[in-house]
Amino acid sequence: MMVSNITKVGFIVIGLSFIIGISVQVIPLPFLSETHTNTTPSDVIPVDGSYIDIPVIEGKQHPFFMQISIKLIIKPPSSGDYYHITGQIIYSNSKGINGTVPYTGGSWGLSGNDDLHISHNFMIASKYSSTSFSLYARFQGEPVTDGTNDFYVESVNVKINYIMLMSVLPFLCFIFGIVLVIAGLIAGKIRSSKKPKIIPVDVGWEPSLRWGGSDGDGDAAKAPKMAIKAPVKKKVKTKKVVKKAVPKGDPQRGCKFCGKQVPRSAFFCPHCYGKLQ
């Protein structure tokens, strides 16, 4: 059974869904995900009770859900003193809505020569991402009586995944491909089960080659109008002519005994057997 074109397209769409799903995990496609890295050192984190807001994303807008991963590296004080800081991610949009992103708050201690790595993963719903918004990392150090205030954020790495395009689109492509494959198989089965219809053709009339337009039973009334008939010949009277055969040979003469004709060279008459010579 031949595979229909619909089934072929369905398999192509299924393969495309896997390609998209794998590609977005490996390759940062611009319309599915994007990354931002800022390695410019921030200002020092204050330890006098005030705070500092470090830009993470500024003026971003997208109609779909966004999955955001943030990684910050904080450099410890060069003096080796111990510090305790608190931090959180702040959301702010153009409509004046400001607030803390849930589950991003925390407190950390740092000292010595080890860098502090902070990671946050969260989702921004479409109703918040559809408006131009910005994200900030807000840090505040606890007050200290002595020590050098010189620790800061060394780098900020941000990765944005567009969930609707990254996860939903491959899934929808896969479902659509399955539907096309099933539809193609059903259509092919229905097409193969149908038998060709024989349409009768009306030729109007068909001449018959039967002599005299009869079918051999003597029923001339049922003969078709276009039957081909043999022409009728008239009988011609003939006369029989009887010709008497004349014997071939020598000239004839009469027999002197019986009077019948006999050859001149004959010695005896073949009729009466008389001697002629």
N, C-alpha and C positions, 0 to 999 in steps of 0.2 A: 504494500500500500504506500502510495506516495505521501510524503510529509507535506502538509499544506504550508503556504507562506505565513499564515497566522502563527502556526506553531514555531516556525523558524524565528520569527520576530520575538516570540515569547522567550525562547532560549537566549536570544541576544540580550533582552532586557534583564533577565536573571543574571547573566554574566556581568552586565554593566553594574548591577546593584552590588555584587561582590567587589568589583574593582573600585567603586566609589567608597565602600565601607573600609577596605584595606588602605586605600590611598590617603584618606583623611587621618588615619592613625600614623602614617609614615611621613607623608609629604604635607607640609603646611600650605594647603591650597588657599589662595587669597579669599575666595568666596565661601570657604567652609571653616577656616580657622586662621588666626594670625598671632604673631608674637611680637612683643616689645621688650627691649632691654635698655635700661638706663644705668650707665656706670659712672655717672657724675656724682661724686661724693656730696652728701647733703650737708646742711649746716649741723652743728653739734646739737645733740639732744639735751635740752635744758634740764637742770636738776634743782631748779628753784621753785618748782610747783607749776610752772607754765608748760606748754606743750608745743610741738612742731608738727605741721602737716606736710607730708612729703607726697608730691603728685605721683599717682600710679597710672590712672587713665584720665584724660581730659577731653571733654567735648565729644564723647562717643555716643552713637545712636544706631539702633538696629531694630527692625520690626519683630524679631523672633527672640526666643529664650537664648540666654548667653551663659555658658559655663566658664568661669574665670578662675585661673590658678595664678597665685601670686607667691613669689619667693623673694625674701629680703635677706640681705647679709649685713649684719651690724658689726662694725669694727670695735673691739674692746678698748678701754682706756690704755694709753701707752704707759701710764705709771704703774699699772698692775693692780690698781685699787679695785675693790668690788663695788658694783653698782646694781641696783634693782630698778627695772623699768617696766612700765605698762604700755600696752598698745592696742589698737583696734583699727578697723577699716571703716572709713566714713564715706557715705553716699550723699551726693549733692546734685540736684538737677536744675534746669533753667526755670522751672516753675516755683522754685523756692523751697522744695522739699529737701530736708537734710535729716540724716539719722545714721545710726550705727548699723552696719551689716551684721545680721545675727551670726552668732558663733565665731566671730573673728576677734573677740576681746581676749586678752591674756596678760600675764606678767612673767618676766624672765629675769634671771640674774646673770651677770657676765663679769668676768675679770680675767686677768692673765693674758695669754697670747692666743686663745681659741676664739675664732669668730662665732657669732651667734647667727644661726640660720632659722628663719621663721617662714612657715608655709601656711597659706590659706587657700581653701577650695570652696567655692560657693556658687550659687545660681542666682541670676537676676532675671526676674519674670519679664515677659514682653511688655507689660504695662509700665514698667520702670525703664526698660531699655529702649522703648520706642520714643522716649523724650531724650533730648541731649543731656547727658549726665557726665559726672566726673567722680573718680574714686581717689581717696587720699589715705595714706598710712599715717595715723596720728600716734606719736610716741611722747612719753613723759617720764622723766627720771625722778626717783625719790630724792628729797632734799638730803644733802650730806653736809657735814661740818667741815670736812677737809678733803683734799684730793683734787685732782685736775679734771675739769669737765671737758674732755676731748673725745668722747666716743660718738659715732655718727653712723648713718646708713651708707654702706659702701656701694651697693648695687640693688637694682629692682628689676626683676624678670616677671613678665606678665604673658600668659597665654590665654587666648580667647577662642572658645569653640562655640560655633553656632549650632545649637542642639537640633533645631528643626531641619537644617540642611545636612548635618553630620550624621545624625541617627535616624531621623524620621524618613528622610529622602531615600536612603538605600533600602529601608524596610518597605516603603511604598513601591519602589521599583521592583522589588522581589515579589510582592503580592501581585502587582500588575502583570509581571511576567508569567506567574503561575496561572492567572486567569486567561491570558492569551494562549498558553499551551493547551489548557483544557478545552477552550473554545475551538481551537484549531483541530484537536482530535475529534471532538463531537461533530464539527462540520465535515471533516473528512469521512467519518463513519456514515453520516447521513447521505453524503454524495455518492458513496460507493454502494449503498443499499438501494438506491433508486434505479429502476430498470428503464431503458429507453422506450418511449412510446412509439408505436408504428402508426403513422398518420395515413389513412387511405387517400389515394389520389384519384379523382374522377376524370377519366380520359374522354368521357362523352360517349364514344362508340368505338367498337372494335370490329374490323371487317372479318368475315368468315370465308374460308377457302373451300367450303363444302360445295360440291357441284349442285347446281340448281337450288341452292339455299335450303336444302333439306338435310336432316340429321340421320338419314338412312331408314327412318321408320315410316316415310311417306307423309309426314305431317308438315306440309308446306306452309301452313298458317303460322307456325312457330318460327319460321326461318327469319333471320334478321334482315332488315331493309337493305343493308349494304352488302348482302351476300353476293358473291361472284358466280354468275351462271354461265354455263357453256352455251355457245351459239347452236341453234337447231338447223340442221342441213336438210334440204328438200331431196326426196327420193327421185332418182332419174331412171326411167325404163330403158332397159338394154335389150337388143335383139341378138339372138344367137345366129352366127353365120357358120354353116358347115361346109367345109371345102373338101372335095374328094381328092384323095391323094393320087397322084399320077405316078405310077412306078417309073423309077429312073432306069435307064438302060438303052438298048438299041431301039430303032423305030419299029412301030407295031404294024401287023398285017392281019387280015382275017383268016381264020381257020377254014379250010375248004370242006371240012367235015361238019363242024358245029357252028361255025360262023363267029366265034369269039375271037377277041384280039389276042394275038400271041406275038412274041418277038420274031423278027425276020430271020434271026440266026438260029431259031429253034428247029430241031429235027423232028420232034414229036409235039403234039398239042398237049399242054398241061391240063386241059379240060376233058378232052375225049380220048386222048392218047393216040390220036391218028397220026400216021407218018406223013410229015409234010415234005420232006426231001428224000 
